[in-house]
Amino acid sequence: MTLLLTVLGAVLCSLTVSSEVMPQADFDAQGMAGKWYLIGFATNAQWFVNRRASMKMGTTMFTPTAEGDLDMSYASLNTDGSCWRLNNLAKKSDVPGKFTYSSERWGNENDMRMVEVKYDEYALTHTIKTKGGTATVVNKLYGRGQDLGADMLEKFRQFSLETGILPENIAFLPKNEECPAA
């Protein structure tokens, strides 16, 4: 019983930390338009622990809609030459820079916040994914190019630690060839 309460307390603390992460105050969806490289990925989700070693850099196309939502199209080239693709439409909320979307592929609800964005250089996102009452955190670091400075990589690492992610679950993805246009 003590172990259960300890684990439950740790989970609640991590959720409290995550719920306090606020999006960038002056977020501009139009500034996100275009191609971004997924450079950093951090989560305590079990699937990541098992697949981390095989993950490589991919690209995300962010396309703002007339309604202020964000269409997100991700692609990553597999070692066999095929492409792994994922598309989601993130719906804007009443808070600029905060979006929600459901993933049909994974069956989860997502609360995504654009934490810090320098539109011509990098974007740091924080997503709380909920499935079956269980919440996991995913932080992503995007760059307009395939490289970001050491200071930005360290900022991402520190942010991930502050949001409850274990150090071994923070990854900087190796460069990869891009998928051809779909």
C-alpha positions as CSV (number, residue, x, y, z in Angstrom):
1,M,0.0,0.0,0.0
2,T,2.8,2.4,0.8
3,L,4.5,1.7,-2.6
4,L,1.2,2.3,-4.3
5,L,0.7,5.7,-2.5
6,T,4.3,6.7,-3.3
7,V,3.9,5.9,-7.0
8,L,0.5,7.7,-7.1
9,G,2.1,10.7,-5.4
10,A,4.9,10.8,-8.0
11,V,2.5,10.5,-10.9
12,L,0.3,13.3,-9.5
13,C,3.4,15.5,-8.9
14,S,4.5,15.0,-12.5
15,L,1.0,15.8,-13.8
16,T,1.0,19.0,-11.7
17,V,4.3,20.0,-13.1
18,S,3.0,19.4,-16.7
19,S,-0.2,21.2,-16.2
20,E,1.7,24.4,-15.2
21,V,3.6,24.5,-18.5
22,M,2.3,27.5,-20.3
23,P,2.5,28.3,-24.0
24,Q,4.5,31.2,-25.3
25,A,2.3,34.3,-24.6
26,D,2.6,35.9,-28.1
27,F,2.3,32.7,-30.1
28,D,1.6,33.2,-33.8
29,A,0.4,30.1,-35.7
30,Q,1.3,31.6,-39.0
31,G,5.0,31.8,-37.9
32,M,5.0,28.0,-37.5
33,A,4.2,27.5,-41.2
34,G,6.6,25.3,-43.2
35,K,9.1,22.5,-42.6
36,W,10.7,21.8,-39.3
37,Y,13.2,19.0,-38.4
38,L,12.5,16.9,-35.2
39,I,15.8,17.2,-33.4
40,G,15.0,16.4,-29.8
41,F,12.5,14.0,-28.3
42,A,11.8,13.2,-24.7
43,T,9.2,11.1,-22.9
44,N,8.8,8.5,-20.2
45,A,6.4,6.5,-22.4
46,Q,7.3,2.8,-22.4
47,W,7.2,2.5,-26.2
48,F,10.0,5.1,-26.4
49,V,12.2,3.2,-24.0
50,N,11.9,0.2,-26.3
51,R,12.3,2.0,-29.6
52,R,14.6,4.9,-28.8
53,A,17.7,3.3,-30.4
54,S,16.0,3.0,-33.8
55,M,14.6,6.6,-33.9
56,K,16.0,9.1,-36.4
57,M,15.3,12.7,-37.3
58,G,12.2,13.3,-39.3
59,T,10.4,16.4,-40.6
60,T,7.1,18.0,-39.6
61,M,5.2,20.3,-41.9
62,F,3.1,22.7,-39.9
63,T,0.2,24.3,-41.9
64,P,-1.9,26.9,-40.1
65,T,-5.6,26.8,-41.1
66,A,-7.9,29.8,-41.6
67,E,-9.5,28.9,-38.3
68,G,-6.2,29.1,-36.4
69,D,-5.7,25.4,-36.1
70,L,-2.5,23.6,-37.0
71,D,-2.3,20.8,-39.5
72,M,0.8,18.7,-38.6
73,S,2.2,16.2,-41.1
74,Y,5.2,14.2,-39.8
75,A,7.4,11.9,-42.0
76,S,10.5,9.9,-41.1
77,L,12.5,7.7,-43.5
78,N,12.9,4.1,-42.3
79,T,16.1,2.0,-42.8
80,D,14.3,0.0,-45.5
81,G,13.6,3.1,-47.5
82,S,9.9,3.3,-46.7
83,C,8.4,6.3,-44.9
84,W,6.6,6.4,-41.6
85,R,4.0,9.1,-41.7
86,L,1.6,10.6,-39.2
87,N,-1.0,13.4,-39.7
88,N,-3.0,15.3,-37.0
89,L,-5.1,18.4,-36.9
90,A,-4.4,20.3,-33.7
91,K,-7.4,22.4,-32.8
92,K,-6.7,25.8,-31.2
93,S,-8.0,26.5,-27.7
94,D,-8.9,29.7,-25.9
95,V,-5.2,30.0,-24.9
96,P,-2.9,31.1,-27.8
97,G,-0.3,28.4,-28.3
98,K,-2.3,25.6,-26.7
99,F,-3.9,23.0,-29.0
100,T,-5.8,19.7,-28.6
101,Y,-6.1,16.8,-30.9
102,S,-7.1,13.1,-30.9
103,S,-4.8,10.5,-32.5
104,E,-6.8,7.9,-34.3
105,R,-3.7,5.8,-34.8
106,W,-2.8,5.7,-31.1
107,G,-6.2,6.3,-29.5
108,N,-5.1,9.1,-27.2
109,E,-6.1,12.6,-26.4
110,N,-3.4,15.3,-26.7
111,D,-2.9,18.6,-25.0
112,M,-0.1,20.4,-26.9
113,R,1.6,23.7,-25.8
114,M,4.0,25.7,-27.9
115,V,6.3,26.5,-25.0
116,E,9.0,28.6,-26.8
117,V,9.3,29.5,-30.4
118,K,11.8,31.5,-32.4
119,Y,10.0,31.1,-35.8
120,D,13.2,31.2,-38.0
121,E,15.2,28.9,-35.7
122,Y,13.6,26.5,-33.2
123,A,10.3,25.4,-31.5
124,L,9.9,23.7,-28.2
125,T,6.6,21.8,-27.6
126,H,5.2,20.1,-24.6
127,T,2.3,17.5,-25.0
128,I,0.3,15.7,-22.4
129,K,-1.0,12.5,-24.0
130,T,-3.8,10.7,-22.2
131,K,-5.1,7.2,-23.0
132,G,-7.2,5.0,-20.7
133,G,-6.7,7.4,-17.8
134,T,-2.9,7.3,-18.0
135,A,-1.0,10.5,-18.9
136,T,2.4,10.7,-20.4
137,V,4.5,13.7,-21.3
138,V,6.2,14.2,-24.7
139,N,8.6,17.1,-25.3
140,K,9.9,17.9,-28.8
141,L,12.5,20.2,-30.0
142,Y,12.2,21.3,-33.7
143,G,14.7,23.2,-35.8
144,R,14.3,25.0,-39.1
145,G,17.6,23.3,-40.0
146,Q,19.0,20.0,-38.9
147,D,21.4,21.6,-36.4
148,L,20.8,23.7,-33.3
149,G,23.4,25.2,-31.0
150,A,24.6,23.4,-27.8
151,D,22.8,26.1,-25.7
152,M,19.4,25.2,-27.2
153,L,20.0,21.5,-26.8
154,E,20.9,22.1,-23.1
155,K,17.7,24.2,-22.7
156,F,15.6,21.3,-24.1
157,R,17.4,18.8,-21.8
158,Q,16.8,21.0,-18.7
159,F,13.1,21.7,-19.7
160,S,12.6,17.9,-20.1
161,L,14.1,17.2,-16.7
162,E,11.9,19.9,-15.1
163,T,8.8,18.2,-16.6
164,G,9.5,14.9,-15.0
165,I,11.4,13.1,-17.8
166,L,14.3,10.8,-16.8
167,P,17.7,11.8,-18.2
168,E,18.0,8.5,-20.2
169,N,14.7,9.3,-21.9
170,I,15.9,12.5,-23.5
171,A,17.2,11.9,-27.0
172,F,18.8,14.0,-29.7
173,L,17.9,12.2,-32.9
174,P,20.6,11.3,-35.5
175,K,20.3,12.9,-38.9
176,N,18.4,11.1,-41.6
177,E,17.6,11.4,-45.2
178,E,14.2,12.9,-45.9
179,C,11.1,11.2,-47.2
180,P,10.0,12.1,-50.7
181,A,6.9,14.3,-50.9
182,A,3.8,12.3,-50.4
